[in-house]
C-alpha cells in the first residue's frame, strides 16, 4: 500500500501546532516517546518523520519525505525545489531588521558598512542586494538578539512575533523584510497515488480550518421577518428556513463569524428573533 511521508519539526511550537492540526483531521499517530523519529498513522496512509526545521526543505526537495510542514522562513532561506501545497495560516511571524533603540533610523542606508547578526544570511543578502546595500553579515545560530548588546554586531536580522524579545534587549524593529507562516510543502511531481493521498489530506485540513472562528446559530422568528433576518444572516449561501408547528413562525439556521457574534446577536434580537441557540463547529465540508 502506498504511504505518504510527511516531515514535521521534532519539537517546539510548530511541532505542537502541526500535530494538533493533523489530529483535528482525524489522523492518529502513536507517539509513545517525545524522542520518536518515525511514526505511522493508524487510520491514514501516512508516515511522519520528525526532523530539525532547517532540514525539512531539503528532505522534501530530495524526495526523502513527500511533504512537510515548515516555516516559510526556512523555505526562503534554503531555496530548495519544493512546491507550496498549502499555506496553513498558523505560526505567523515576520523576518525583520532591528537596531539599538537609541540609534536614529532614517532608512535602509543606515545599514551601509554595518555588521548584521542573523541566522538567515541568504534572505538578508537578497534584501541587501535589492537595495544595493553593502554590509557585513555575521552568521549566528540562536540568541541573535544579544549580538548588539555584547558588541558582536551593529544590528540584527531575525524572526519577530510579538516584539517583546527586541524590547527586552533594547532593540527596535525598523524594516520588515518578509512575513512568514507555516507551509505545507511537497516534492515536485508526486506520483498519482501519493498526490491522491495529499489531496485528501488538504481536503481535511481545509475542512478543519474553515470551521475556525465560526459558530452555528439556530433561532426562531416570525415569518414576516425572514427577509430582514436573512440579510443579517447570509451564511455560506443563505440561511436555512424551516416552518414551525406554530403558525406564522419559522426556524432559521446559519453560520456566523465569531468576531461578529455580539454585533449580529444584537441585530437579530432587534429584528424579532427569539430562542437563539449558538453552537461551535468542528468541520465545514463544501
C-alpha positions in Angstrom: 0.0 0.0 0.0 1.3 3.5 -0.9 2.3 5.6 2.1 2.7 9.4 2.0 5.7 10.5 4.1 5.4 13.9 5.9 8.2 15.7 7.6 7.3 17.6 10.8 9.5 19.7 13.1 10.6 17.5 16.0 9.9 19.9 18.8 8.7 23.4 19.7 5.6 25.4 19.0 5.5 24.4 15.3 5.5 20.7 16.2 2.7 21.2 18.7 0.5 23.2 16.2 1.2 20.9 13.3 0.3 17.7 15.3 -2.8 19.4 16.7 -4.0 20.3 13.2 -3.3 16.8 11.9 -5.2 15.3 14.9 -8.2 17.5 14.0 -8.3 15.9 10.6 -8.9 12.6 12.3 -5.4 11.2 11.6 -4.0 9.4 14.6 -0.3 8.8 15.2 1.1 6.7 18.1 3.8 8.9 19.7 5.0 6.8 22.6 8.1 8.9 23.2 9.0 12.5 22.8 12.2 11.3 21.1 10.4 9.2 18.4 11.9 9.8 14.9 9.3 8.0 12.8 5.7 7.2 13.4 2.9 5.6 11.2 -0.7 6.8 11.2 -3.2 4.2 12.4 -6.0 5.1 10.1 -4.5 7.0 7.2 -1.8 6.0 4.6 0.9 8.4 6.0 4.2 8.1 7.9 5.6 11.0 9.9 9.4 11.9 10.1 10.4 14.2 12.9 13.3 16.4 11.9 15.0 19.7 12.6 13.1 22.5 10.9 16.0 23.6 8.8 16.4 20.0 7.4 12.8 19.8 6.2 13.1 21.7 2.9 16.0 19.6 1.6 14.4 16.4 2.8 11.3 17.2 0.8 13.2 18.5 -2.2 15.3 15.3 -2.3 12.1 13.1 -2.1 13.2 11.5 1.2 9.9 12.9 2.5 7.0 13.6 0.1 5.6 16.5 2.0 6.5 18.6 5.1 5.2 21.3 7.4 7.7 24.0 7.9 8.0 27.7 8.4 8.1 29.9 5.3 11.3 31.4 6.6 13.1 28.1 6.2 11.8 27.6 2.7 13.0 31.1 1.7 16.4 30.6 3.3 17.1 27.1 1.9 15.9 27.9 -1.7 15.1 24.2 -2.4 13.0 23.0 -5.2 9.7 22.4 -3.4 6.0 23.1 -4.2 3.9 25.1 -1.7 0.9 22.8 -1.5 -1.0 24.9 1.1 -0.5 27.9 3.3 -1.5 26.8 6.8 -2.2 30.2 8.4 -0.5 29.5 11.8 2.9 30.2 13.3 2.7 33.6 11.8 5.7 35.9 12.3 8.0 38.2 10.2 11.7 38.5 9.4 12.8 41.9 10.3 15.9 44.1 10.8 16.3 45.7 14.2 18.8 48.2 15.6 19.7 49.6 19.1 16.8 51.5 20.5 18.9 54.6 21.0 20.0 54.8 17.3 18.3 57.1 14.9 16.9 55.4 11.8 16.3 57.3 8.5 16.1 54.4 6.0 18.0 51.3 4.7 21.1 53.4 4.2 21.6 53.0 7.9 23.0 49.5 7.2 25.8 50.6 4.9 29.0 49.3 6.3 27.3 47.9 9.4 27.7 44.3 10.8 24.4 42.5 10.9 23.9 39.3 13.0 21.5 36.7 11.7 20.6 33.1 11.3 19.1 33.8 7.8 22.1 35.1 5.7 20.5 34.1 2.4 17.3 36.1 2.9 19.3 39.0 4.3 21.8 39.1 1.5 18.9 39.1 -1.1 17.4 42.1 0.7 20.7 44.0 0.9 21.4 43.3 -2.8 17.9 44.5 -3.7 18.6 47.8 -2.0 22.3 47.9 -3.1 23.5 48.0 0.5 27.0 46.7 1.3 27.1 45.4 4.8 28.9 42.6 6.7 26.7 39.6 7.6 27.7 37.8 10.8 26.0 34.3 11.0 24.8 33.3 14.5 22.8 30.2 15.3 20.5 31.2 18.1 20.4 34.2 20.6 20.8 36.6 17.7 19.1 39.4 19.7 22.0 39.7 22.2 24.6 40.4 19.5 24.4 44.2 19.6 24.5 44.4 23.3 27.7 42.4 23.6 29.4 44.1 20.7 29.2 41.3 18.1 27.1 43.3 15.7 25.5 46.7 15.0 22.1 45.3 14.1 20.2 42.0 13.8 18.0 40.3 11.3 15.7 37.8 12.9 12.2 36.4 13.4 9.9 38.7 15.2 6.5 37.7 16.6 5.3 39.9 19.4 8.5 42.0 19.5 8.9 41.6 23.3 12.3 39.9 22.9 13.5 43.0 21.0 12.3 45.3 23.7 13.9 43.3 26.5 17.2 43.6 24.6 16.8 47.4 24.0 16.3 46.9 20.2 13.7 48.4 17.8 12.3 46.9 14.6 12.9 49.1 11.7 12.4 47.1 8.5 10.0 44.1 7.9 11.7 42.1 5.1 9.2 39.3 4.7 6.2 37.8 6.5 6.3 34.1 7.4 3.8 31.4 8.3 3.6 27.6 8.4 3.5 26.0 4.9 2.7 22.5 3.7 5.3 21.9 1.1 5.6 18.9 -1.4 8.1 17.2 -3.6 7.6 18.2 -7.3 6.0 15.6 -9.5 4.5 13.3 -6.9 3.2 10.0 -8.2 -0.6 9.9 -8.9 -1.1 7.6 -5.9 0.7 10.0 -3.5 -0.9 13.1 -5.0 -4.4 11.5 -4.3 -3.4 11.0 -0.6 -2.1 14.6 -0.4 -5.4 15.9 -2.0 -7.4 14.0 0.7 -5.1 15.5 3.4 -5.6 19.0 2.1 -9.3 18.5 1.8 -9.4 17.5 5.5 -7.2 20.4 6.5 -9.4 22.9 4.7 -12.5 21.5 6.3 -11.0 22.0 9.8 -9.7 25.5 9.0 -13.0 26.7 7.5 -14.6 26.0 10.9 -12.1 28.1 12.9 -13.7 31.2 14.3 -17.2 30.1 13.1 -20.4 29.4 15.0 -23.6 27.6 14.0 -26.7 29.6 15.0 -30.3 28.5 15.2 -33.2 30.8 16.0 -37.0 31.2 15.9 -38.5 34.1 14.0 -41.9 35.4 12.7 -42.4 34.6 9.0 -42.8 38.2 8.2 -39.2 38.9 9.5 -37.5 36.2 7.4 -36.2 38.7 4.7 -34.9 41.1 7.4 -33.2 38.4 9.4 -31.8 36.7 6.2 -30.0 40.0 5.4 -28.3 39.8 8.9 -27.5 36.0 8.5 -26.3 35.5 4.9 -24.4 32.3 6.0 -22.4 30.3 3.4 -25.2 30.9 0.7 -28.4 31.8 2.6 -29.9 30.8 5.9 -31.9 27.6 6.1 -35.6 28.3 6.9 -38.0 25.6 8.3 -41.6 26.0 9.2 -42.5 25.5 12.9 -45.7 23.8 14.2 -46.9 27.2 15.5 -48.5 29.1 12.6 -46.6 32.2 11.4 -43.2 31.1 12.9 -40.1 29.6 11.3 -36.8 28.2 12.5 -33.7 29.7 10.8 -30.1 28.4 10.9 -26.8 29.7 9.6 -23.1 30.2 10.2 -21.6 33.3 11.6 -18.1 34.6 12.3 -17.3 34.6 16.0 -15.6 38.0 15.7 -19.0 39.4 14.6 -21.0 37.4 17.2 -22.3 40.1 19.6 -23.0 42.6 16.9 -25.1 40.1 15.0 -26.9 38.8 18.1 -27.9 42.4 18.9 -29.3 42.9 15.4 -31.2 39.6 15.5 -32.9 40.5 18.7 -33.9 43.9 17.4 -35.3 42.2 14.2 -37.5 39.9 16.4 -35.5 36.7 16.7 -36.2 34.5 19.7 -34.8 31.3 21.2 -31.3 31.9 19.8 -29.0 28.9 20.1 -25.3 29.1 19.3 -23.0 26.1 18.9 -19.4 25.5 17.9 -18.5 24.0 14.6 -15.8 21.3 14.3 -15.7 20.8 10.5 -17.2 22.5 7.4 -17.4 20.4 4.3 -18.1 22.0 0.9 
